[in-house]
Amino acid sequence: QVQLVESGGGLVQAGGSLRLSCAASGNIFSINVMGWYRQAPGKERELVAGIRSGYRANYADSVRGRFTISRDNAKNAVYLQMNSLNSEDTAVYYCNAASDYPRINYWGQGTQVTVSS
């Protein structure tokens, strides 16, 4: 089992920045990929960014160029640097970790990001 804890959410003005952090614990050896999802009110949960060791990160089109995901294997953590935030970025952001064999997804409890305009 893997436990994920997010931090760094909050209220920020449009154009501002936030840095989200996610720390993983438990059976971390099973994790192959980590990423960030978000869910806005009335919308489906969507992938924001993901990263797999040895591969380039992937981003949603809406955040590419503004957000940067990074992973620190030594600290069992993943981060999301969010710049040039706008109102459409307002959502609950969830840390995700996944194993390949078997395929299992782990989720954090979420952290609220609110962008005022």
Secondary structure, DSSP 8 states (H G I E B T S, - for coil): -EEEEEE--EEEETT--EEEEEEEEESGGG--EEEEEEE-TTS--EEEEEEETTS--EE-TTTBTTEEEEEETTTTEEEEEE-S--GGG-EEEEEEEEETTTTEEEE---EEEEEE-
